[in-house]
Amino acid sequence: MVRSGRLLAVEFKRESAKPTAAQHAWLAALAVAGVEVDVWRHRAHLAPACGIQPSQSRR
């Protein structure tokens, strides 16, 4: 996702799920390259970040 000149790589997970070792490695490689990375565990993060209303986001 690119917003306001920032590149953000996000791994979306269910509330109880954790990123796999491969996902951690991918996020770490992106971070070393200067990309902002994060893991989001709730769909409420998605709506504001994408500029949409929560009722428009899918579960």
C-alpha positions as CSV (number, residue, x, y, z in Angstrom):
1,M,0.0,0.0,0.0
2,V,1.3,3.5,-0.8
3,R,-0.1,6.5,1.1
4,S,1.3,10.0,1.3
5,G,4.7,8.9,-0.1
6,R,5.0,5.9,2.3
7,L,5.3,2.3,1.2
8,L,3.7,-0.1,3.7
9,A,3.7,-3.9,3.5
10,V,1.1,-5.5,5.8
11,E,0.5,-9.1,6.7
12,F,-3.1,-9.5,7.6
13,K,-3.8,-12.2,10.2
14,R,-6.8,-13.4,12.2
15,E,-6.8,-12.3,15.8
16,S,-5.2,-15.6,17.1
17,A,-3.0,-16.3,14.1
18,K,0.7,-15.6,13.9
19,P,2.9,-15.0,10.8
20,T,4.8,-18.1,9.6
21,A,8.6,-18.2,9.5
22,A,8.5,-17.5,5.8
23,Q,6.2,-14.5,6.3
24,H,8.5,-13.1,9.0
25,A,11.5,-13.5,6.7
26,W,9.7,-11.7,3.9
27,L,8.7,-8.8,6.1
28,A,12.3,-8.6,7.5
29,A,13.7,-8.5,3.9
30,L,11.3,-5.7,3.0
31,A,12.2,-3.8,6.2
32,V,15.9,-4.0,5.4
33,A,15.1,-2.5,2.0
34,G,13.5,0.5,3.7
35,V,9.9,-0.6,3.4
36,E,7.6,0.1,6.5
37,V,6.2,-3.3,7.6
38,D,3.5,-4.3,10.0
39,V,1.2,-7.2,11.0
40,W,-2.5,-6.2,11.4
41,R,-4.8,-8.5,13.3
42,H,-8.1,-6.8,13.1
43,R,-10.1,-5.6,10.1
44,A,-10.6,-2.3,11.8
45,H,-7.0,-1.4,10.7
46,L,-7.8,-2.0,7.1
47,A,-10.7,0.5,6.6
48,P,-9.0,3.7,7.8
49,A,-5.7,2.8,6.1
50,C,-7.4,2.3,2.8
51,G,-9.7,5.3,3.1
52,I,-13.0,3.3,3.2
53,Q,-15.8,3.1,5.6
54,P,-15.8,0.0,7.9
55,S,-19.2,-1.1,6.6
56,Q,-17.6,-1.4,3.1
57,S,-14.8,-3.8,4.3
58,R,-15.2,-7.5,4.1
59,R,-14.8,-9.8,7.0
